[in-house]
């Protein structure tokens, strides 16, 4: 902590701005990790419980009510609504075949659900990719600033150089400390999202087949 305090006290506006940026990146990463971890855990559990319960229902209305109780992230219910809604008469949406209409509506509902699950993934990837370079820039700038100050003082020795340089290296470590959790979370969440996507696609396909069978194709 002393080294970090010394670095902050000796830094100029640019060095402090880089430190604040890394702090904001770290806050964003951990907020996303906690929020997405909670959302994906709920979504995964709801999908595992709600899909079998829906298909065990005695009627479509009963199945809809069961989904309303279990689908807390609203991933399955929009698919059911898309499969059972009727297209407006006289519109281009109603002009195609029934199977084409179903495919289009289910695809749109599926994309909206996946967009909810994937929210924040781009930020995690961006921070994971850029944070090490931001930290490296802070280190380079800190070293330059420290050496310039020492040179202006007219006394350049190893003892006076090693201290400021070592303190400037804190920025590189900070960049890695921000990037590593972001990259790990991105990979873990990506795997969970892919599993949820497979479940949603299977549910949408089964709904499509059910509606087509009811309509006699």
N, C-alpha and C positions, 0 to 999 in steps of 0.2 A: 504493500500500500504506500510505503514511503517513496518507492521508485515512481509509482504512478502519480503521486502528488508532486514530486519534483518535476516530472515530465510536464504535467499540466501547468505548473508555475513557470516553467521555462519556455513553454510553447508560445507560438504566435497565433494569430487568428486562424490561419489555415490548419495548423496542427490541432487546435481545439475543435474546429469544425469537423475534421475527420473523426475525432474521438466521439463527438456528439452523434455523428452519422452512424458510426458503428454501434453506439448505444441504442439508437432508434431501431436499427436493423435487428439487434438482439431482442428488443422488446416485441417487435412485430413477429419474429420467428417463434418466440415462446407463446405469444397469444394465439398464433395460428396452430401451433402444436397442441395446446390444451383444447382449443375449440374444435379443431378437426378430429382430434382423438375422441372427443366426446360424441361428436356427430356420427362419425363412422362406426363407433361402437354401438350406438343406438340403431343406426341403419342396418348393420349386419345382424344384430339380434332380432330386429323387427322383421327382416326378410325371412330369416329362418323360421320364425314363428307364424308370421301372417300368411305366407303362401300356402302351406299345408292346411291351415285353418280355413282359408278361403275356399279351397277346392273340396273341403268336407262340408261346406254349407249346403242346405237343402234347396236354396233358391238364390237367384241373383241378388235380390234385395237383402237377404240374410248375409250373403257374402260381402256385399258392400258395407253393411253395418259392422261386420267383423273387421274389415280393413280399416274402417274409420276409427275403431278403438285401438288397433295394434300398429297402424302405419303412422308413427309419430313424426317422421321426416317427410311425409307426403310423397312417397316414391311410387307406391303401388296404386293408390286410389286414382291419381290422374290417368294412369294407363287404363284402368277399368272405365273411367268416364270417357276416355277417347274411343274405346272399343264399342261402347254402347250408345254414344250420342249419334244423332242423325244429322246429316249434312243439310244445309239450307237449300230449299228448292230453288232452282233457277240459278244456282251459283256454279262456278267452275269446279268447286270441290265436289259437287254432286253429279258432275257430268261423267266422271269415270266409272269404271266397274267397282263393285262393292269391295273386292279384295284390294284394289288400288287405293280406294278411299281409306280402308282400314289401315293399310300399311303406312300411308302418309300421316294419319292422325296419331297412330301409335309411335311412329318415328319421332314426331315433334314432341310428344309427351315424354318419350324416353330421353331425348336430348335435353329437355328442361330438367329432368331429374338428375341426369349425369352432370349438368352444369352446376347444380347445387352441391353435389358430392366433390366435384373437382375445384370448387372455389378455394382460392388461396394457393393452389399448386404452382401456379406461375410465379407468384411472389417467393415461395420457398425455393424454387429452382433459381430464380434471379439472384436472390440474396446468397444462396449457396455458391453461385458461380462468381459473384462480384466481390463479396466480402473479403476474401484473401487479398485481392488486388487493392482494395481500399486500404486495408491494413498495411500492405507493403508500401503504398504511396505515403501513408502517414509516417512510416519508419524512415523512408528516404528523405521526406521533407524535414522530419525531426533531426536526422543526422546533419543535413545541410544547415539547418537553422543553428544547431549546436556548434558545428565547426565554424560557421560564420561568426558567431559570438565569441568563440575562443580566439579566432584569428584577429578579430578586432581588438581584443584585449592585449594582444601582442605576446602572449605566453602560451605556447603549444607544446604540451608534454603528453606522454602516454596516460598518465594518471588523470589529466584533465579531459582527455578524449574518451577514455573508456567509460567513464560514468555517464555522460550524455548519450553516447552511442548505445550503451546497454539499456538506458531508459527508453530510447526511441524504439528499440526492438519490441517493447511492450505492445506497440501497435500491430506488429505482425502477429503476435500471439493472440491479440484481441480479434483480429480478422479471422483467424482459424477457429477461435472459440465461437464465433458467430456462424461461420460457414458449416462446420461439421454437424451440429444438430440439424441445420436446415436441410442438408443433403440426406442425412439418415432419415429424417421425417418424410422427406419427399419420396424416398424409395419405399418406406414402409406403408405410407398412405396410398401410394400408387398401386401397390399390390392389393390392398383392401378394396380400393375403388374398382379395380379390375374384377375382383370376385363379386362385388355388388352388381357391376355391369352385366356379368354373365347371368346372374339370377334375374335381373330385370329383363334382359333380352329373352330369356326362356319364358318368363311370365307373359311378356307381350306376345310372343309367338303362340303360346297356348290360348291366350285370349282371342287372338285372331282366328285360330282354327275353330274355337268354340262358336264364335259369332257366325263364321261362314257355314258351319254345320247347321246351326239354328235357322239360317236364312236359306238353306238348301243350295249354297254356293251359287 
